[in-house]
Amino acid sequence: MFVRISFMAAALCFVGQVHQQSIGQEVSLVSLANPFAAAPLAAANKIRPMQSNGTGSLQAEGTLLLCGGGTIPKVVRDRFYQRGKGSQGTLVVIPTASEQSDRGDFARFIDYWSEFRWHNLAILHMDNREASFRDDSALRLLEQATAVWIAGGDQSRLAERYAGTPIESGLKALIHRGGIVGGTSAGAAIASDSMISGGYCEPTMSRGFTMLTKAIVDQHFSQKGRSMRLRTAICRSPERTGIGIDESTGLFISPQKSKVVGEGSVFVYKMNGTSNNAPIESPSQSFLDFESVMDTTQLINGDEIATLDLDVFAN
């Protein structure tokens, strides 16, 4: 359900503590603790799927922001704020990747954006996957949003509750109509439909969001030594592009150009022609090193690349 703090009634059931901003912006909650447990299954039919491009490619002026975790520089958040229409915009924060969200404690997620004066600020969190299908107030909130921020934690929690649901469709629709969806750490990893959900050198793969349909994203990249993990994932899916993002770094992916902003690097991995696009289970098993089968590009703050050359969307 959608609750504005200025109109709360005792009869309205929501999870968590409402956190009023000193700057005066409104804070809303869409947060469900299985309120439909006793509702008939027919309630799920009330959800209408939002229309979106099946390939997941960006349209209009829509932007996807992928951050590698850690402390996000203010310049990255400033650009996110401006692309989300700033003081005229509505920001929706999805804190679900963090276990803290299930305890109904959303204060730190709201405080994170407290220095930015959004016209409206809202929290969207579902305690279970069924609620993502059954509650149409979440869709209405996403339809009003100009920006969505997906906080960090465990990307498997995001996939379990939102992948393949109307919530995912709502996020894609926001990009398609010119908004911005940003995420850090788990919120970045979830953007690719083939998602790394765990593992050190050997990646564990699962399904993420279909915002990037020809990529695999990894985060905390240099700080946690995840080059081997991402390269192995690309060897096993040679048609995809690997995107490794350092902490304190953001990659803005827009229709024409993609740009790196922040303190670290973004690493782009692509299989080269010698691989013949045949999956390689592991380079060592084929007596090959990564450099012989894979091209690597390192991008730093201010570097731009044509989004077409980045090659993260399937045709």
C-alpha positions as CSV (number, residue, x, y, z in Angstrom):
1,M,0.0,0.0,0.0
2,F,1.0,3.6,-0.6
3,V,1.2,5.8,2.5
4,R,2.1,9.5,2.6
5,I,3.2,10.5,6.0
6,S,1.0,13.6,6.1
7,F,-2.1,11.4,5.6
8,M,-1.3,8.3,7.7
9,A,-4.2,6.6,9.5
10,A,-3.9,4.1,12.2
11,A,-5.9,1.5,10.2
12,L,-3.3,1.5,7.4
13,C,-0.8,-1.4,7.8
14,F,2.8,-0.8,6.7
15,V,6.2,-2.1,7.7
16,G,8.8,0.1,9.1
17,Q,9.3,3.4,10.7
18,V,8.5,6.5,8.8
19,H,11.4,8.9,8.7
20,Q,10.5,12.6,8.2
21,Q,13.1,14.7,6.5
22,S,14.2,17.9,8.1
23,I,14.3,19.5,4.6
24,G,10.5,19.0,4.3
25,Q,10.3,16.5,1.5
26,E,7.6,13.9,1.7
27,V,8.5,10.3,2.5
28,S,6.2,7.4,1.4
29,L,6.3,3.7,2.0
30,V,5.2,0.8,-0.1
31,S,6.2,-2.0,2.1
32,L,4.3,-5.3,2.6
33,A,4.6,-8.1,5.2
34,N,2.5,-10.6,3.3
35,P,-0.8,-8.7,3.7
36,F,-2.4,-10.8,1.1
37,A,-1.8,-14.1,2.9
38,A,-5.5,-14.6,3.3
39,A,-6.6,-13.0,0.0
40,P,-7.9,-15.1,-2.8
41,L,-5.5,-15.9,-5.7
42,A,-7.7,-13.9,-8.0
43,A,-6.2,-10.8,-6.4
44,A,-3.0,-11.4,-8.4
45,N,-5.0,-10.8,-11.6
46,K,-5.4,-7.1,-10.6
47,I,-1.8,-6.5,-11.6
48,R,-1.4,-5.3,-15.2
49,P,2.0,-5.9,-16.8
50,M,3.7,-2.7,-17.8
51,Q,4.7,-2.5,-21.5
52,S,8.4,-2.5,-22.2
53,N,10.9,-3.4,-24.9
54,G,11.6,-7.1,-24.8
55,T,15.3,-6.7,-25.6
56,G,15.8,-4.4,-22.6
57,S,17.5,-1.7,-24.7
58,L,17.4,1.9,-23.6
59,Q,15.0,4.3,-25.3
60,A,14.5,8.1,-25.2
61,E,16.9,9.7,-22.7
62,G,16.8,6.8,-20.2
63,T,19.9,6.0,-18.1
64,L,21.1,3.1,-16.1
65,L,23.7,3.8,-13.4
66,L,25.9,0.9,-12.1
67,C,28.0,1.6,-9.0
68,G,30.6,-0.8,-7.7
69,G,29.8,-0.3,-4.0
70,G,31.7,1.3,-1.2
71,T,31.4,5.1,-0.7
72,I,29.7,6.6,-3.7
73,P,31.3,10.0,-4.6
74,K,29.0,13.0,-4.4
75,V,29.7,13.8,-8.0
76,V,28.1,10.5,-9.0
77,R,25.1,11.1,-6.8
78,D,24.8,14.7,-8.0
79,R,24.5,13.4,-11.6
80,F,22.0,10.8,-10.6
81,Y,19.9,13.5,-8.9
82,Q,20.0,15.8,-11.9
83,R,19.1,13.0,-14.3
84,G,16.2,12.1,-12.0
85,K,14.8,15.7,-12.5
86,G,16.2,17.0,-9.2
87,S,13.9,19.0,-7.0
88,Q,11.0,18.3,-9.5
89,G,11.6,14.5,-9.4
90,T,10.3,11.5,-7.4
91,L,12.9,9.1,-6.1
92,V,12.0,5.6,-5.2
93,V,14.5,3.7,-3.0
94,I,14.5,-0.1,-3.0
95,P,16.4,-1.4,0.1
96,T,15.4,-5.1,-0.3
97,A,19.0,-6.4,-0.9
98,S,19.7,-5.6,2.7
99,E,18.4,-7.9,5.5
100,Q,17.8,-4.7,7.5
101,S,14.9,-4.0,5.2
102,D,12.9,-7.0,6.5
103,R,13.1,-5.5,9.9
104,G,11.3,-2.4,8.7
105,D,14.2,-0.1,9.4
106,F,14.5,2.2,6.4
107,A,16.0,5.2,8.1
108,R,19.5,4.8,6.8
109,F,18.3,4.4,3.2
110,I,16.4,7.7,3.5
111,D,19.2,9.5,5.3
112,Y,21.5,8.5,2.4
113,W,19.6,10.9,0.1
114,S,18.7,13.5,2.8
115,E,21.1,16.1,1.4
116,F,19.2,16.1,-1.9
117,R,15.9,17.9,-2.1
118,W,13.6,15.6,-4.1
119,H,10.0,16.6,-4.6
120,N,9.0,13.2,-3.3
121,L,11.0,10.4,-1.7
122,A,9.6,6.9,-1.3
123,I,10.6,3.4,-0.1
124,L,9.5,0.4,-2.0
125,H,10.1,-3.0,-0.3
126,M,8.3,-6.3,-0.5
127,D,8.7,-9.0,2.1
128,N,7.9,-11.8,-0.4
129,R,7.6,-12.5,-4.1
130,E,3.9,-13.0,-4.0
131,A,3.4,-9.4,-2.8
132,S,5.3,-8.2,-5.9
133,F,2.6,-9.6,-8.1
134,R,-0.4,-8.7,-6.0
135,D,0.1,-5.1,-4.9
136,D,-0.7,-2.6,-7.6
137,S,0.3,0.4,-5.5
138,A,3.9,-0.4,-6.1
139,L,3.3,-0.1,-9.9
140,R,1.6,3.2,-9.4
141,L,4.5,4.4,-7.4
142,L,7.0,3.4,-10.2
143,E,4.8,5.0,-12.8
144,Q,5.2,8.3,-10.9
145,A,9.0,7.9,-10.3
146,T,11.6,9.8,-12.2
147,A,14.5,7.9,-10.5
148,V,14.9,4.6,-8.7
149,W,17.9,3.7,-6.4
150,I,18.6,0.1,-5.6
151,A,20.6,-0.2,-2.5
152,G,23.4,-2.8,-1.9
153,G,23.3,-6.1,0.0
154,D,22.7,-9.5,-1.5
155,Q,21.5,-9.5,-5.1
156,S,19.9,-12.9,-4.7
157,R,17.3,-11.3,-2.4
158,L,16.4,-8.8,-5.2
159,A,16.2,-11.6,-7.8
160,E,14.0,-13.8,-5.5
161,R,11.4,-11.1,-4.9
162,Y,11.4,-9.0,-8.0
163,A,12.9,-10.8,-11.1
164,G,10.2,-11.6,-13.6
165,T,7.6,-9.6,-11.6
166,P,5.7,-6.4,-12.4
167,I,8.3,-4.6,-10.3
168,E,11.0,-5.5,-12.8
169,S,8.8,-4.4,-15.6
170,G,8.1,-1.1,-13.8
171,L,11.9,-0.4,-13.5
172,K,12.4,-1.1,-17.3
173,A,9.4,1.1,-18.2
174,L,11.0,4.0,-16.1
175,I,14.1,3.8,-18.2
176,H,12.2,3.5,-21.4
177,R,10.3,6.8,-20.7
178,G,13.5,8.7,-20.0
179,G,14.1,8.2,-16.2
180,I,17.1,6.8,-14.4
181,V,17.6,3.6,-12.5
182,G,20.7,3.4,-10.3
183,G,22.1,0.7,-8.1
184,T,25.2,0.0,-6.0
185,S,26.9,-3.3,-5.3
186,A,24.0,-5.8,-5.4
187,G,21.9,-3.1,-7.0
188,A,24.4,-3.1,-9.9
189,A,24.8,-6.9,-10.2
190,I,21.0,-7.4,-10.5
191,A,20.9,-5.3,-13.7
192,S,22.2,-8.1,-16.0
193,D,19.8,-11.0,-16.8
194,S,22.7,-13.4,-16.4
195,M,23.7,-12.5,-12.8
196,I,26.7,-13.5,-10.7
197,S,25.2,-14.4,-7.3
198,G,28.3,-15.7,-5.6
199,G,31.5,-17.6,-5.8
200,Y,35.2,-16.5,-5.6
201,C,37.0,-17.7,-8.7
202,E,34.2,-19.9,-9.9
203,P,31.1,-17.8,-10.4
204,T,27.7,-18.9,-9.3
205,M,25.2,-17.8,-11.8
206,S,21.4,-17.0,-11.5
207,R,18.8,-14.8,-13.2
208,G,18.8,-11.1,-12.7
209,F,16.8,-8.3,-14.3
210,T,16.6,-8.0,-18.0
211,M,17.9,-4.4,-18.2
212,L,21.2,-5.6,-19.6
213,T,20.6,-8.6,-21.9
214,K,24.1,-9.1,-23.2
215,A,26.3,-8.4,-20.2
216,I,27.4,-9.8,-16.9
217,V,28.1,-7.2,-14.1
218,D,30.5,-7.7,-11.1
219,Q,31.1,-5.2,-8.3
220,H,33.7,-4.4,-5.7
221,F,35.9,-5.4,-8.5
222,S,39.5,-4.6,-7.8
223,Q,39.0,-4.4,-4.1
224,K,37.8,-8.0,-3.8
225,G,39.9,-9.4,-6.6
226,R,37.0,-10.5,-8.8
227,S,38.8,-10.4,-12.2
228,M,39.1,-14.2,-12.4
229,R,35.4,-14.7,-11.4
230,L,34.1,-12.3,-14.1
231,R,36.5,-13.6,-16.8
232,T,35.4,-17.1,-16.1
233,A,31.8,-16.2,-16.4
234,I,32.5,-14.5,-19.8
235,C,34.4,-17.6,-21.0
236,R,31.3,-19.6,-20.3
237,S,29.0,-17.1,-22.0
238,P,31.3,-15.8,-24.8
239,E,28.5,-13.8,-26.4
240,R,28.3,-11.5,-23.4
241,T,30.3,-8.4,-22.3
242,G,31.8,-8.4,-18.8
243,I,31.5,-5.2,-16.8
244,G,33.7,-5.1,-13.6
245,I,33.1,-1.9,-11.5
246,D,35.4,-0.7,-8.7
247,E,34.2,0.7,-5.5
248,S,33.5,4.5,-5.4
249,T,32.9,4.3,-9.2
250,G,29.8,4.7,-11.4
251,L,29.1,3.8,-15.0
252,F,26.3,5.8,-16.6
253,I,24.8,3.9,-19.5
254,S,22.7,6.1,-21.8
255,P,21.4,5.5,-25.3
256,Q,24.3,7.0,-27.2
257,K,27.2,7.1,-24.8
258,S,28.3,5.5,-21.5
259,K,30.6,7.4,-19.1
260,V,32.7,6.5,-16.1
261,V,32.5,8.8,-13.1
262,G,34.3,8.3,-9.8
263,E,37.6,7.3,-8.2
264,G,38.2,3.8,-9.6
265,S,38.0,1.9,-12.9
266,V,35.5,0.0,-15.0
267,F,36.9,-3.1,-16.7
268,V,35.2,-4.3,-19.9
269,Y,35.9,-7.9,-21.0
270,K,35.0,-9.3,-24.4
271,M,35.9,-12.6,-26.1
272,N,38.1,-12.0,-29.1
273,G,37.9,-13.7,-32.5
274,T,40.3,-16.5,-31.6
275,S,37.6,-18.0,-29.4
276,N,35.2,-18.5,-32.3
277,N,32.4,-17.8,-29.8
278,A,32.7,-21.3,-28.4
279,P,32.1,-21.6,-24.6
280,I,35.3,-22.3,-22.7
281,E,34.6,-23.9,-19.3
282,S,38.0,-22.6,-18.0
283,P,41.0,-21.2,-19.8
284,S,43.3,-23.4,-17.8
285,Q,41.4,-26.5,-19.0
286,S,42.1,-25.5,-22.6
287,F,45.8,-24.6,-21.9
288,L,44.9,-21.0,-22.7
289,D,45.4,-17.8,-20.7
290,F,42.7,-15.2,-20.5
291,E,44.8,-12.7,-22.6
292,S,44.8,-15.1,-25.6
293,V,41.0,-15.3,-25.7
294,M,39.8,-12.1,-24.2
295,D,40.1,-8.4,-24.9
296,T,40.3,-6.1,-21.9
297,T,39.5,-2.3,-21.8
298,Q,40.1,-0.3,-18.6
299,L,38.1,2.9,-18.3
300,I,38.7,5.6,-15.7
301,N,37.0,8.8,-14.5
302,G,35.8,10.8,-17.4
303,D,36.2,8.1,-20.1
304,E,33.4,7.7,-22.5
305,I,32.5,4.8,-24.8
306,A,29.7,4.5,-27.4
307,T,27.0,2.4,-25.8
308,L,26.8,0.5,-29.1
309,D,30.5,-0.4,-28.7
310,L,29.9,-1.3,-25.0
311,D,27.7,-4.0,-26.5
312,V,25.5,-4.8,-23.5
313,F,22.1,-5.2,-25.2
314,A,21.0,-8.2,-27.3
315,N,19.5,-7.4,-30.7
